[in-house]
């Protein structure tokens, strides 16, 4: 009888509905220590002077480097399919002026 072949290192990943919806972020702040990298994902909102961290991811240095490589690979694939991603401002900090009128009551 032939032995059934199973895929090696198969991993089943569950994606709960509330996580699958995702969280929008338009700013990420990265900090690190000797043993970990912390990535805070933040959402800036027009005319609101205070921004909240919406999600925090803590990674080991090894996983941070793997994430960097995976992002780099996916950016290359994205640009090959859709064209170069433009960077409008070389400033590492985002412009918080959304050019929207100030709300009035």
Secondary structure per residue as TSV (DSSP state, phi and psi in degrees):
chain	resnum	aa	ss	phi	psi
A	1	X	-	360.0	133.8
A	2	X	-	-72.5	138.8
A	3	X	-	-79.1	132.3
A	4	X	-	-71.0	135.0
A	5	X	-	-89.9	128.5
A	6	X	-	-107.4	141.0
A	7	X	-	-61.5	134.8
A	8	X	T	-74.6	146.1
A	9	X	T	54.5	38.6
A	10	X	-	-71.4	136.5
A	11	X	-	-128.3	124.7
A	12	X	-	-95.0	125.6
A	13	X	-	-115.5	127.2
A	14	X	-	-96.7	133.7
A	15	X	-	-120.3	97.0
A	16	X	-	-61.9	150.1
A	17	X	H	-56.7	-43.1
A	18	X	H	-66.6	-27.2
A	19	X	H	-81.7	-36.2
A	20	X	H	-62.0	-27.1
A	21	X	T	-65.6	-26.3
A	22	X	-	76.9	170.3
A	23	X	-	-130.5	125.3
A	24	X	-	-75.4	136.3
A	25	X	-	-139.0	138.1
A	26	X	S	-121.7	17.1
A	27	X	E	-156.9	137.2
A	28	X	E	-127.6	135.3
A	29	X	E	-117.0	127.2
A	30	X	E	-114.8	130.3
A	31	X	E	-132.6	165.2
A	32	X	E	-152.2	158.4
A	33	X	-	-125.0	-171.9
A	34	X	S	-64.2	-31.1
A	35	X	S	-109.4	-7.0
A	36	X	-	-157.3	156.1
A	37	X	E	-111.2	138.5
A	38	X	E	-119.4	125.9
A	39	X	E	-116.3	114.9
A	40	X	E	-99.8	124.1
A	41	X	E	-99.5	125.8
A	42	X	E	-124.1	149.9
A	43	X	E	-116.7	117.5
A	44	X	-	-89.8	135.8
A	45	X	-	-120.2	139.3
A	46	X	T	-56.5	140.1
A	47	X	T	60.0	20.7
A	48	X	-	-119.5	113.8
A	49	X	S	-74.1	-10.1
A	50	X	-	-116.2	130.4
A	51	X	-	-113.3	148.3
A	52	X	E	-110.6	143.9
A	53	X	E	-71.9	123.8
A	54	X	E	-93.8	-25.6
A	55	X	E	-158.8	144.4
A	56	X	E	-126.8	129.8
A	57	X	E	-117.4	129.7
A	58	X	E	-113.3	125.9
A	59	X	E	-127.0	151.0
A	60	X	-	-73.7	159.5
A	61	X	H	-56.2	-37.6
A	62	X	H	-63.1	-45.4
A	63	X	H	-70.3	-31.9
A	64	X	H	-62.3	-41.7
A	65	X	H	-67.7	-38.9
A	66	X	H	-63.1	-40.8
A	67	X	H	-63.0	-43.7
A	68	X	H	-58.1	-45.4
A	69	X	H	-65.5	-41.3
A	70	X	H	-65.0	-42.3
A	71	X	H	-63.6	-43.7
A	72	X	H	-60.2	-44.4
A	73	X	H	-63.5	-43.0
A	74	X	H	-69.5	-34.2
A	75	X	H	-65.1	-42.5
A	76	X	H	-60.1	-43.8
A	77	X	H	-65.5	-40.6
A	78	X	H	-62.4	-47.3
A	79	X	H	-66.5	-32.9
A	80	X	H	-65.8	-33.9
A	81	X	H	-86.5	-39.1
A	82	X	H	-116.6	-6.7
A	83	X	-	102.5	165.7
A	84	X	-	-61.5	138.3
A	85	X	-	-83.2	120.1
A	86	X	-	-83.9	145.5
A	87	X	-	-111.4	112.6
A	88	X	S	-76.7	-25.2
A	89	X	-	-138.1	121.6
A	90	X	-	-72.4	-8.5
A	91	X	-	-65.6	128.5
A	92	X	S	-70.1	-14.3
A	93	X	S	-104.9	134.0
A	94	X	-	-69.3	150.0
A	95	X	-	-74.6	121.0
A	96	X	-	-90.0	5.5
A	97	X	-	-90.1	106.0
A	98	X	-	-86.7	2.4
A	99	X	-	54.9	42.9
A	100	X	-	-115.2	150.8
A	101	X	-	-65.9	149.7
A	102	X	-	-70.7	133.9
A	103	X	-	-66.5	142.7
A	104	X	-	-130.0	143.6
A	105	X	-	-103.8	360.0
